Amino acid sequence: MKKFLDFCKKLPQFASKPWFPFALALVAFSDYFIFVIPLDAIVVASIMANRKRWISISFWSSMGSTLGAALFAFLIQHFGESFLNSIAPHLLEEPMAQTFTHWLQNYGFWALIAIAATPIHQHPTVAIAALAKVSILTIFITMFIGRFLKYCVYTWLSTHAQKGLQRFFKE
């Protein structure tokens, strides 16, 4: 585990390598089962290391994260709450879990997209959606849309922030 997390920290330095987007997708996928990967920070650092790959980095980090969410939801639907409790015993006890449940009941599809587009912890939302028997395809589509929007904003800001900050401090 420690070696994998060390790899994650060093990953942005390889942002110009042809295999990088796929490695980032693997890290994003793994986040759904390891829970401690700072994916947003890795994506931003990767963009800062190679600005020209912002679309590729956005797409593959979104795809990896979405595939991880879909598998996580599938396993919860297939094995039930006991699976969830075995890998994340207190996930549904998080304060936001009740809020996510309320949002999912009231807004459905749109709530999943909105939550996926935020930097907050996605695991409770996917777990609640899976326990509520939301289809895996719906979870996949909403997570991808939300994640892709989020990472496009992150990458756009990362590619333009340096120029804006330089202009700001020159004035």
Protein Blocks (a to p, Z undefined) as FASTA:
>chain_A
ZZmmmmmmmmmmmmmpmklmmmmmmmmmmmmmnopacfklmmmmmmmmommlmmmmmmmm
mmmmmmmmmmmmmmmmmnommlmmmmmmmlmmpmklmmmmmmmmmnmmmmmmmmmmpcbd
fklmmmmmmmnopafklmmmmmmmmmmmmmmmmmmmmmmmmmmmmmmmmZZ
